[in-house]
């Protein structure tokens, strides 16, 4: 469901904060208004003071938020073919096509480039899909690193984030 990564980030921020008040904020964005409405209803109950919800196209966030280098941490969870979720959502097989990854790659790369631009120098930008397709994962990261021209690097943070659920 929408919001699981957002909820996990909020919980991680609040775990290390004195009095449960996080030291920062999470800005969650989705261009799909229906998903955003669901997210808003889901988080209204939590009442977290550290959450800001926006409903913008990812490509427009740079202009909407005031420009580059805004955030210490950015999670870029892009639209994907979803082929990594077939086990729990077998109905996706009906609409899946081998072309999906090829067609999604350009928008995934564009969103990742915008996410990287929103990340402060020395910050962390995490790219996320629910796909197992190398065109949607490794190829996007390779193209992003190439386009960044040395301004970004691939870093293994698994030891720094032991509480992060990985699958």
LINSULHU-V217775 format. One record per helix or strand. SS is the DSSP state (A for helix, B for strand). FROM is the first residue (numbers start at 0). LEN is the number of residues. If there is no record, write none. Layout:
[[SS | FROM | LEN] [SS | FROM | LEN]]
This chain:
[[A | 3 | 12] [A | 17 | 3] [B | 25 | 4] [A | 32 | 12] [B | 50 | 4] [A | 57 | 7] [B | 70 | 7] [A | 82 | 3] [A | 89 | 5] [A | 99 | 19] [B | 118 | 10] [A | 137 | 11]]
